[in-house]
Amino acid sequence: MHAKSPAATDYRRVSDPDALATALLAGERRALARAITLAESTRDDHRRIAEAVIDKVLPRTGKAIRLGITGTPGVGKSTFIEAFGRYLTAAGKRVAVLAVDPSSALSGGSILGDKTRMEELARDPAAFIRPSPAGRTLGGVARRTREAMLLAEAAGFDVVIIETVGVGQSETAVAEMVDLFLLLLAPGGGDELQGIKRGIMEIADLVVVNKADGDLLPAARLAATEYGSALRLMRAKLAFWRPRVLLASALNRDGLDAVWRSVEDFRKAAEAEGELGRRRAQQANTWLWGEIREGLTAAFRAYPAVARALPEIERRVAAGQLNPAAAARELLKRFQK
């Protein structure tokens, strides 16, 4: 049981890394929210505080199950995550949901509606929901989702669920930061199966057909059979694990136990094969190079010789007056000088 920090403490303005780290390790939810806010900030002083907090709590991370969940439109993803989260908290688990929301292409504003869509889970004292704007990050995954995941682990959460936007390359981006990737699908099969991108099926470790209830139950069973057949035609990405296809009803809370057993089975098999350690090491390196790329891009754009020439070069490229490859070489020469 985690101790609570004094109720009077207002963490919205706390900027002491030691105090935040101590409260975070004690399981204080408000300290976790503050630490994530600092990690997501674009201010240099906030970033330094967040990095200091992460450095202090890093030894207490890595014990949670990291689960990525994506789904096709209308599949009932939020309803499933809420039902699954409630199932886990009832079993004594502490669950953090990091939901990456779509952002406005014009304003960058986030919908941030997950606490509204998961009202029961949001009120659960053993759960923590954090919606984050995807912004302009490649793949629709919030740039600081990895840090938020580590902070949630340090706060004592046993399961960290990352919900993807469900568009573009967000699935691949999330698959590169979790232990197990779950693809949620709706009843249908046939034409529905044709609409599922092969790449998404190939990275899924677990496929769950939701809405397997009432009049949709026969269609759900048929869809599960067809998805299972499709998976058997694909080459398994892991020698020790064949992706499973399960039925579930988030509405009736059916099938959630089978989903959790499969998650545990995968985790045990991955640990036994040494795959979990390899996967997390690879993910850490991917994170490292992602940070390097972002840092270099920022330094490149801010470099005076580049900044002066960039607007005109971008205008000429957009107008078809300059080859983009040649333009890039010219800008890189200015940066290298």
N, C-alpha and C positions, 0 to 999 in steps of 0.2 A: 504494500500500500504506500503510495507516495504522500509525503508530507506536503502540506499546503503553506505557501508563504502568507504573511499577514494580509488579511482581506483589505486593509487600508491602502496597500501599495498600489499606486497607479503606474502600470508599466508602459503606458502610452508615451511617456517622456523619459523613461529610464534609459540612459546611454552609457552606463558603467558595465563593461564586458564581464567583470568578475561577478557583479550582482546578478546580471542576466543569466550567466552560466549557472550560478548556484541555484537560482529559482527554477531554471529550466530543468536541471537534473533532479529537482525535487518534484517535478511533474506539474509545475504551475502553468496552467493553460494560457493565462494572460502574458506571461513571460515568453512563451512559445510564439504567440501571436506577434508580440513586439519584435522578437528576434527575426521572424520571417519578414516582417515589414521592413526592417533595416536591411535584410539581405536582398530584398526586391528593389530597394531604393537606388536611384541613379546618382545620389550625392556621394562624393568621395568619403566624407567623414562617416556617413552611415555605413558604407561598404567596409570601411576599416573596422568599425565596431563589430559588424556582423562576422567578418573574417576572424577577429579575435575571439569571439564567442565560439565559433565553430572549432577553432584550434583547441580551445579549452575542453570542449565536450566530445571531441572526436574519438577518444578512447572508449566512450560509452555508446558508440554507434555500431551499426552492422549486425545487430541481433534480430531485427524485425524481419518479417516476410515482406518483400517488396512486390506488390502485385499491380500490374498494369491492366486496365480494362478499357476496351473500346467497343463500339457497336454501330450498326447501321442506323440511319434516321428512323425514328418511330419504334425502335426495338424496346424502349422502356428502360434505358440505361440507368437513369437516376433512380427509378423505382427499384430496380434490381440492386443497385449499390446500397440504397437505404435498407432494403430487406436483408441483404447479405451482412451489412454492417451491424444491424440489430441482432441478427443471428449470432454473430461473433461476440458482441458485447454480452449477450445473454449467456454465452459459454465462458465468460470470464476474461475475454480478450479486450485490450484497449486498441481502438481503431482510429487511424487518422486518414482522412480523405483529402487529397490534394487535387482539386478539380480545376483543370485549365480551361477557362472560358474563351469563347470567340470574342475578338475585339473589333471595334469599328475600324474599317479601313481608312476612314477619313479622320476621326478624332482620336483613335487609339483607346477609346473608352471601353470598359469591359461591362458585359451584362451582369456578371457576378450574381447569378440567380440560384446557385446551388443550395444555399441555406433555406431559400423559399421552397425549392423542389424537394428537399430532404428534411422536412420540418421535424419529424420524429427523431431522426438520427442527430439533428442539430441540438435537440434538447437532452440527449443522452449524455450523462456525465462521464461515461467511459469512451466517448467519441469526440473527435475534433474535425471540423470541416473548414477547409481553407480554400476559397476560390481565388484564383490568380489570373490576371489578364494575360493572354497569349502574346499580345502586342505584335511585333513584327518578327519575332523569333522564328527561324526556320523550323518547319514542321508543326507550328502551332503550339509548341510546348514552352511554357514560361521559362525564361532564361535561368531563373534561380530555383527551378523545381528541385534540382538535385540538392541544393543547400537546405531547402525546406524539408526534404525527405530526411536528411541527416539530423536536423534539429528535432523533428518529430520522433525519430528513433532515440535521441538523447533524452527526450522528455518521457520515455518509457512506453511508447506505443508499440504494441506487439505486431500489428499489421498496418502497413502503409499502402493505401490504394491510390494510384494515380489514374485519374479519369482523363481520357484524351478528348480533344475537340471532336475527333472523328472525321476529320477532313484532311485531304492532302497527304503530307508525309508525317503527320503527327504520330501515327501508329508506329512507324519505324523509329522515330525519335524516342518514344516512350519505351519501346522494346529494348532500347539500348541502355536503359537505366533501371530496369526491374529484374527480379528473379524469374518471374513467370508472367506470361502475357496471355490474357483471356479475351477471346473474341465472342461478343454477345450477338446473337442473330435472332431474327424473328421467324415464325412459322412461314412456310411457303415452299421452298425448294424450287425445282424447275427453273423458271425464268429468274426467280430470286437468286438462285445459285449462279446463274450467268452474270449477275450484277456484282458479285463479290470479287474483288480484285484478287488474283492469284497470289500476289505478293503478300497480302494481308493474311491469307490462309496459311502461307508458308512460314510466317513468323509466329503463328499462334501455337501456344503450348496446350491450350485448353479451349474448346468451343462449347458454348452453352446456348441452346435454343430456348429462349425465354417465351413467356405467354403460353406455356404448355398447360392450358386449363380450358374447361368448358368446351365450346364448339370448336376451338382452335386446337384441341388436343390431338385429333387424328392428323391434322396438317403438320403439327409440331413433330410428331413421331416420324412422319414421312420425310420431313426436312432433315431430321437427325440422321436418318438412314442415308439420304442423298449426300449430306455433308460428310458423313463417315466414309462413303464410297469415294468421294472426291479426295479426301485426305489420304486414303490408301494408295491412290495413284500418284501421289507426290512423294518425293524422296524425303524421308525423315531428317530433320536438321540435327537431331541428337540420337546417337546409337542406342542409348539406354531408355529412351522415352518415345512412345508413339502417342501423339495428341489424341485426347479423348473427346468424344461428343456426348454431351449430357443434356437432359431435359430439366427445365426449371420453371416455376411459376412464382414470380416476385409477388404477384397479387395475393396468392394463397400461401406464400412462404413454403412452397414445396420444392424439393430437390436441392435445397441449399446445403444440407448436410453432405450430399454426394459431391457437390462442388468443393466444399472445404476439405473433404477427405482426399480428393484428387490434388488439391493444392499441397496438402501435407505429403502425399505420396511423391509428388514431383520434387518437393524440397528434400525429402529423405534420399531419393534416388540421386539427385544432383549432388548432395553432400557426399554420398558414398562413392560416387565416381570422380569427385574432385572438381566437378563442373561448376559448382557454386562459387568456389574460390577463384577459378579461372575467369568466370563470367564477370565477377565483381572487379577483378584486377583489370580486365579489358575495359570495363565501363569507366574505371578511374582514369585510365589513359585516354579514353575518348573524351572525358570531361576536361582533362588537362589540355589536350590539343584544341578543344572547342574554345577554352578560355584564351589560349594563345592566339587563335584566329581572330577572336573578337577584339582582343587587345591590340593586335597588329593592325586590324582594320581601323580601329579608332585612332591609333597613332598615325596611320597613313593619311586619313582624311584631315587630321589636324595639322599635319606638317605644312608649314607656310608655303613652300613652293608648289605643293600639291593643291592646297586650298585655293591658291590664287588661280590656278589653271583649270581646276575641276569644273566650275560652272560652264565655261565656254566649251570644254571638251565634251561634257555631257550633252550640251545643246547640239553640237556637231554630230555626235553619235546618234542622237535621237532623230536628227534630220536626214540621216543617211549620207552625210558628207564625210564621215570618217569611220574607217574599219574599227570595230570595238577592240580587236586584238592589238592593232597598232596603237590605239588610244591607251590601252592598258600598259603597253611597253613604255610609252612616252611618260606616263605618270609614274611608273616604277623607276625610270631613270632619274626623274626629278627627286623621288624619295631617296634613292640610293646615294645621290650626291650630297 
